[in-house]
Amino acid sequence: MASRSLPLGAEPVGFNAPVPVRRGWREALRVWWGELDRALVLLIAMLMGVGVVAVLAASPASADQLSTAQVTLDPFMFLKRHVVFLCAGFALMIGVSFLSRDRARQLGIVVALVMFALLMLVPFIGFERKGAVRWIDVGLSLQPSEFLKPGFAIALAWILSWRMRDPHLPVLWLATGITLAIASLLMLQPNLGETLLFAGTWFVLIFLSGVSFWKIAAVFAAGPALLGVAYLTYENGRNRIDAFINGGTAFDQVYLANRTLLSGGWDGSGLWMGHRKFTLPEAHTDYIFSVIGEEFGLIICALVVVLYLAVIARVLVRLAEEDDFFTLLAGTGLIAQFGGQAFINMAVNLRLSPATGTTLPLISYGGSSMLAVCFTLGLLLAITRRNPFLERDVPGIRTLFERKESAA
């Protein structure tokens, strides 16, 4: 059959059209590697490395405290489990980072809905551990609130981004209602630390979404009143605050953590040379920062703080060049959770806050918490992926405020 020539500029159609070629996995991997924030991955890997060494130092102390006359635990049991969870978490983070922004948003919203449903079931089917009912058994111990955090940040960013299409939508009240519902369920467990994280994420996203100054001022004005009501009506929070101020079991834990942290001086006592950690409860989880201080010194503690600040700064610099409202909100919400959790944990160890039961992300031992933090960072890597050859004439922050002014 003779081939027919096409008019100049015409596109081939039908059988004459070229067959689209699917990109192979190597090409997909090359694109992913080119768009990925490799500096952020390096900083995350460094924090994971610090976590392995820290759990190595803390594992014998925790195993010794949990051993009984009948059962003697392996001194490195927590280290072995930590490495398993860390490897699984790293694989989860890398896998999630392959998602496109739209897929990451959809996954975050689905996770938020599923985990919120499970959170509502915790009072009925959850089991108690260390005085709190936060876990459910789904074949393994699962803490729904841990995985709800990244889903909450994504879902809230999605809801608040509707303001770009219609500034009159009641997204502020919807976001506030969702946050209050989650906070109420967490207070029942009780879980004061994560309640603060959800509230902090809500505030950061509301602030960035363009809420008027007077509404933000009203939130600040209502803050002390809400804290007073919570103190009078929330027994667990009241007991922690009273213990912190007047002394008691919770205060003793914070006091012991602070003494352990400072006992190593500037350069530390050396790996496995610390003694105070053996009297410290939860040395491998809540108070692992104090173990780092005793065995490796305050200088290393300061370097750990610098690593967290570097992760936060790297994400914010990356987001400053974004011109997509949802991406800016979602990325800020996720990194606010990550940094806020680290800040709360270190504040407790420094005796600046009552005990909250909050772990140090990527460093503390944990199953659900480690996987949830890695899932959070995977979503963050996915939504901050960027074509390195894409030109941006206007910085993202400037574009954002121009859009907000035009919407107003």
For each residue, the residues with C-beta under 8 A, 3 or more apart:
1:
2:
3:
4:
5:
6: 10 12 16
7: 10
8:
9:
10: 6 7
11: 17
12: 6 16 17 18
13: 16 17
14: 17
15:
16: 6 12 13
17: 11 12 13 14
18: 12
19:
20:
21:
22:
23: 27 28 31
24: 27 28
25: 28 29
26: 29 30
27: 23 24 30 31
28: 23 24 25 31 32 98
29: 25 26 32 33
30: 26 27 33 34
31: 23 27 28 34 35
32: 28 29 35 36 97 98 385
33: 29 30 36 38
34: 30 31 387 388
35: 31 32 385 386 387 388
36: 32 33 41 97 381 385
37: 40 41 314 318 381 384 385 386
38: 33 41 42
39: 42 43 314
40: 37 43 44 311 314 315 318 380 381 384
41: 36 37 38 44 45 381
42: 38 39 45 46
43: 39 40 46 47 307 310 311 314
44: 40 41 47 48 93 311 362 377
45: 41 42 48 49
46: 42 43 49 50 307
47: 43 44 50 51 304 307 308 311 361 362 363
48: 44 45 51 52 86 90 362
49: 45 46 52 53
50: 46 47 53 54 292 304 307 362 363
51: 47 48 54 55 82 86 362 363 364
52: 48 49 55 56 79 82 83 86
53: 49 50 56 57 271
54: 50 51 57 58 288 291 292 363
55: 51 52 58 59 78 79 82 284 288 363 364 365
56: 52 53 59 76 79 271
57: 53 54 271 272 274 277 291 292 295 296
58: 54 55 61 62 78 277 283 284 288 291 365
59: 55 56 62 63 75 76 77 78 79 82 284 365
60: 63 64 75 76 272
61: 58 64 65 274 277 278 280 283 284 291
62: 58 59 65 66 78 282 283 284 365
63: 59 60 66 67 73 74 75 76 77 78
64: 60 61 67 73 75 278
65: 61 62 278 281 283
66: 62 63 73
67: 63 64 71 72 73
68: 71 72
69:
70:
71: 67 68
72: 67 68
73: 63 64 66 67 77
74: 63 77 80
75: 59 60 63 64
76: 56 59 60 63 79 80
77: 59 63 73 74 80 81
78: 55 58 59 62 63 81 82 284 365
79: 52 55 56 59 76 82 83
80: 74 76 77 83 84
81: 77 78 84 85 365 367
82: 51 52 55 59 78 79 85 86 284 365 370
83: 52 79 80 86 87
84: 80 81 87 88
85: 81 82 88 89 365 366 367 370 371
86: 48 51 52 82 83 89 90 370
87: 83 84 90 91
88: 84 85 91 92 371
89: 85 86 92 93 370 371 373 374 375
90: 48 86 87 93 94 374
91: 87 88 94 95
92: 88 89 95 96 371 374 375 378
93: 44 89 90 96 97 374 375 377 378 381
94: 90 91 97 98 378
95: 91 92 98 378
96: 92 93 99 104 107 375 378 379 381 382
97: 32 36 93 94 378 381 382 385
98: 28 32 94 95 382
99: 96 103 104 107 379 382
100: 103 104 382
101: 104 105 324 326 327 382 383 385
102: 105 106
103: 99 100 106 107 382
104: 96 99 100 101 107 108 154 379 382 383
105: 101 102 108 109 154 158 326 330 383
106: 102 103 109 110
107: 96 99 103 104 110 111 154 379
108: 104 105 111 112 150 151 153 154 155 158 330 379
109: 105 106 112 113 151 154 155 158
110: 106 107 113 114 151
111: 107 108 114 115 147 148 150 151 154 375
112: 108 109 115 116 148 151 152 154 155
113: 109 110 116 117 151 155
114: 110 111 117 118 151
115: 111 112 118 119 144 145 147 148 151
116: 112 113 119 120 144 148 151 182
117: 113 114 120 121
118: 114 115 121 122 136 142 144
119: 115 116 122 144 145 148 182 185 186
120: 116 117 123 185
121: 117 118 124 125 126 136
122: 118 119 125 126 133 134 135 136 144 185 189
123: 120 126 133 185 188
124: 121
125: 121 122 136 137
126: 121 122 123 133 134 135 136 189
127: 133 135 136 137
128: 131 132 133
129: 132 133 134 135
130:
131: 128
132: 128 129 189 190 191 357
133: 122 123 126 127 128 129 189
134: 122 126 129 143 145 189 191
135: 122 126 127 129 141 142 143 368
136: 118 121 122 125 126 127 141 142 144
137: 125 127 140 141 142
138: 142
139:
140: 137 367
141: 135 136 137 367 368
142: 118 135 136 137 138 147 368
143: 134 135 146 147 368 369 372
144: 115 116 118 119 122 136 147 148
145: 115 119 134 148 149 186 189 191 194
146: 143 149 194 368 369 371 372
147: 111 115 142 143 144 150 151 368 371 372 375
148: 111 112 115 116 119 144 145 151 152 182
149: 145 146 152 153 194 197 198 201 337 372 376
150: 108 111 147 153 154 334 337 372 375 376 379
151: 108 109 110 111 112 113 114 115 116 147 148 154 155
152: 112 148 149 155 156 178 182 198 201 333
153: 108 149 150 156 157 201 205 330 333 334 336 337 376
154: 104 105 107 108 109 111 112 150 151 157 158 330 333 334 379
155: 108 109 112 113 151 152 158 159 178
156: 152 153 159 160 175 178 179 201 202 205 329 333
157: 153 154 160 161 205 326 329 330 332 333
158: 105 108 109 154 155 161 162 326 330
159: 155 156 162 171 174 175 178
160: 156 157 163 171 175 205 206 209 329
161: 157 158 164 209 325 326 329
162: 158 159 165 166 169 171
163: 160 166 167 169 171 209 210 325 407
164: 161 325 403 407
165: 162 169
166: 162 163 169
167: 163 210 407 408
168:
169: 162 163 165 166
170: 173 174
171: 159 160 162 163 174 175 209
172: 175 176 206 209 211 215
173: 170 176 177
174: 159 170 171 177 178
175: 156 159 160 171 172 178 179 202 205 206
176: 172 173 179 180 202 206
177: 173 174 180 181
178: 152 155 156 159 174 175 181 182
179: 156 175 176 182 183 198 199 202
180: 176 177 183 184
181: 177 178 184 185
182: 116 119 148 152 178 179 185 186 198
183: 179 180 186 187 195 198 199
184: 180 181 187 188
185: 119 120 122 123 181 182 188 189
186: 119 145 182 183 189 190 191 194 195 198
187: 183 184 190 191 192 195 234 236 237
188: 123 184 185
189: 122 126 132 133 134 145 185 186
190: 132 186 187 234 236 237
191: 132 134 145 186 187 194 195 357
192: 187 195 196 236 237 240 356 357
193: 196 197 344 356 357 358
194: 145 146 149 186 191 197 198 358
195: 183 186 187 191 192 198 199
196: 192 193 199 200 340 344 356
197: 149 193 194 200 201 337 340 341 344 358
198: 149 152 179 182 183 186 194 195 201 202
199: 179 183 195 196 202 203
200: 196 197 203 204 336 337 340
201: 149 152 153 156 197 198 204 205 333 336 337 340
202: 156 175 176 179 198 199 205 206
203: 199 200 206 207 219
204: 200 201 207 208 332 333 336
205: 153 156 157 160 175 201 202 208 209 329 332 333 336
206: 160 172 175 176 202 203 209 211 216 219
207: 203 204 211 216
208: 204 205 328 329 332
209: 160 161 163 171 172 205 206 329
210: 163 167 404 407 408
211: 172 206 207 215 216
212: 215 216
213: 216 217
214: 217 218
215: 172 211 212 218 219
216: 206 207 211 212 213 219 220
217: 213 214 220 221
218: 214 215 221 222
219: 203 206 215 216 222 223
220: 216 217 223
221: 217 218 224 225
222: 218 219 225 226
223: 219 220 226 227
224: 221 227 228
225: 221 222 228 229
226: 222 223 229 230
227: 223 224 230 231
228: 224 225 231 232
229: 225 226 232 233
230: 226 227 233 234 237
231: 227 228 234 237 238 241
232: 228 229 238
233: 229 230
234: 187 190 230 231 237 238
235: 238 239
236: 187 190 192 239 240
237: 187 190 192 230 231 234 240 241
238: 231 232 234 235 241 242
239: 235 236 242 243 248 250
240: 192 236 237 243 244 250 354 355 356
241: 231 237 238 244 245 354
242: 238 239 245 246 248
243: 239 240 246 247 248 249 250 251 354
244: 240 241 250 251 254 353 354 355
245: 241 242 251
246: 242 243 251
247: 243 251 252
248: 239 242 243 251 252
249: 243 252 253
250: 239 240 243 244 253 254 354 355
251: 243 244 245 246 247 248 254 255 354
252: 247 248 249 255 256
253: 249 250 256 257 280 281 282 287 355
254: 244 250 251 257 258 348 349 351 353 354 355
255: 251 252 258 259 351
256: 252 253 259 260 276 279 280 281 287
257: 253 254 260 261 280 286 287 289 290 348 349 351
258: 254 255 261 262 290 349 350 351
259: 255 256 262 263 276
260: 256 257 263 274 276 277 279 280 287 290 291 293 294
261: 257 258 264 289 290 293 294 298 301 349 350
262: 258 259 265 293 298
263: 259 260 269 274 276 293 294
264: 261 267 268 269 274 293 294 295 296 297 298
265: 262 268 269 297 298
266: 297 298 299
267: 264 297 299
268: 264 265 274 293 294 295 296 297 300
269: 263 264 265 273 274 275 294 295
270: 273 274 295
271: 53 56 57 295 296
272: 57 60 295
273: 269 270 295
274: 57 61 260 263 264 268 269 270 277 291 294 295
275: 269 278
276: 256 259 260 263 279 280 294
277: 57 58 61 260 274 280 283 290 291 294 295
278: 61 64 65 275
279: 256 260 276
280: 61 253 256 257 260 276 277 283 287 290 291
281: 65 253 256 286 287
282: 62 253 285 286 287
283: 58 61 62 65 277 280 287 288 290 291
284: 55 58 59 61 62 78 82 288 291 364 365
285: 282 288 359 364 365 366
286: 257 281 282 345 348 355 357 358 359 364
287: 253 256 257 260 280 281 282 283 290 291 348 349
288: 54 55 58 283 284 285 291 292 359 360 363 364 365
289: 257 261 292 293 301 304 345 346 349 360 363
290: 257 258 260 261 277 280 283 287 293 294 349
291: 54 57 58 61 260 274 277 280 283 284 287 288 294 295
292: 50 54 57 288 289 295 296 300 301 304 363
293: 260 261 262 263 264 268 289 290 296 297 298 300 301 349
294: 260 261 263 264 268 269 274 276 277 290 291
295: 57 264 268 269 270 271 272 273 274 277 291 292
296: 57 264 268 271 292 293 300 301
297: 264 265 266 267 268 293 300 301
298: 261 262 264 265 266 293 301 302
299: 266 267 302 303
300: 268 292 293 296 297 303 304
301: 261 289 292 293 296 297 298 304 305
302: 298 299 305 306
303: 299 300 306 307
304: 47 50 289 292 300 301 307 308 363
305: 301 302 308 309 346
306: 302 303 309 310
307: 43 46 47 50 303 304 310 311
308: 47 304 305 311 312 339 342
309: 305 306 312 313
310: 43 306 307 313 314
311: 40 43 44 47 307 308 314 315 335 338 339
312: 308 309 315 316 335 338 339
313: 309 310 316 317
314: 37 39 40 43 310 311 317 318
315: 40 311 312 318 319 331 335 380 384
316: 312 313 319 320 332 335
317: 313 314 320 321
318: 37 40 314 315 321 322 331 384 386
319: 315 316 322 327 328 331 332 384 396
320: 316 317 395 396 397
321: 317 318 386 392 395 396
322: 318 319 327 328 331 384 396 400
323: 392 394 396 399 400
324: 101 327 328 396
325: 161 163 164 328 329 400 403
326: 101 105 157 158 161 329 330
327: 101 319 322 324 330 331 383 384
328: 208 319 322 324 325 331 332 396 400
329: 156 157 160 161 205 208 209 325 326 332 333
330: 105 108 153 154 157 158 326 327 333 334 379 383
331: 315 318 319 322 327 328 334 335 380 383 384
332: 157 204 205 208 316 319 328 329 335 336
333: 152 153 154 156 157 201 204 205 329 330 336 337
334: 150 153 154 330 331 337 338 376 377 379 380 383
335: 311 312 315 316 331 332 338 339 380
336: 153 200 201 204 205 332 333 339 340
337: 149 150 153 197 200 201 333 334 340 341 376
338: 311 312 334 335 341 342 361 373 376 377 380
339: 308 311 312 335 336 342 343
340: 196 197 200 201 336 337 343 344
341: 197 337 338 344 345 358 359 360 361 373
342: 308 338 339 345 346 360 361
343: 339 340 346 347
344: 193 196 197 340 341 347 348 353 356 358
345: 286 289 341 342 348 349 356 358 359 360 361 364
346: 289 305 342 343 349 350 360
347: 343 344 350 352 353
348: 254 257 286 287 344 345 351 352 353 354 355 356 358
349: 254 257 258 261 287 289 290 293 345 346
350: 258 261 346 347
351: 254 255 257 258 348
352: 347 348
353: 244 254 344 347 348 356
354: 240 241 243 244 250 251 254 348
355: 240 244 250 253 254 286 348
356: 192 193 196 240 344 345 348 353
357: 132 191 192 193 286
358: 193 194 197 286 341 344 345 348
359: 285 286 288 341 345 364 365 366 369
360: 288 289 341 342 345 346 363 364
361: 47 338 341 342 345 364 369 373
362: 44 47 48 50 51 370 373 374
363: 47 50 51 54 55 288 289 292 304 360
364: 51 55 284 285 286 288 345 359 360 361 369 370
365: 55 58 59 62 78 81 82 85 284 285 288 359 370
366: 85 285 359 369 370
367: 81 85 140 141 370 371
368: 135 141 142 143 146 147 371 372
369: 143 146 359 361 364 366 372 373
370: 82 85 86 89 362 364 365 366 367 373 374
371: 85 88 89 92 146 147 367 368 374 375
372: 143 146 147 149 150 368 369 375 376
373: 89 338 341 361 362 369 370 376 377
374: 89 90 92 93 362 370 371 377 378
375: 89 92 93 96 111 147 150 371 372 378 379
376: 149 150 153 334 337 338 372 373 379 380
377: 44 93 334 338 373 374 380 381
378: 92 93 94 95 96 97 374 375 381 382
379: 96 99 104 107 108 150 154 330 334 375 376 382 383
380: 40 315 331 334 335 338 376 377 383 384
381: 36 37 40 41 93 96 97 377 378 384 385
382: 96 97 98 99 100 101 103 104 378 379 385
383: 101 104 105 327 330 331 334 379 380
384: 37 40 315 318 319 322 327 331 380 381
385: 32 35 36 37 97 101 381 382
386: 35 37 318 321 390
387: 34 35 390
388: 34 35
389:
390: 386 387
391:
392: 321 323 395 396
393:
394: 323 398 399
395: 320 321 392 398 399
396: 319 320 321 322 323 324 328 392 399 400
397: 320 400 401
398: 394 395 401 402
399: 323 394 395 396 402 403
400: 322 323 325 328 396 397 403 404
401: 397 398 404 405
402: 398 399 405 406
403: 164 325 399 400 406 407
404: 210 400 401 407 408
405: 401 402 408
406: 402 403
407: 163 164 167 210 403 404
408: 167 210 404 405
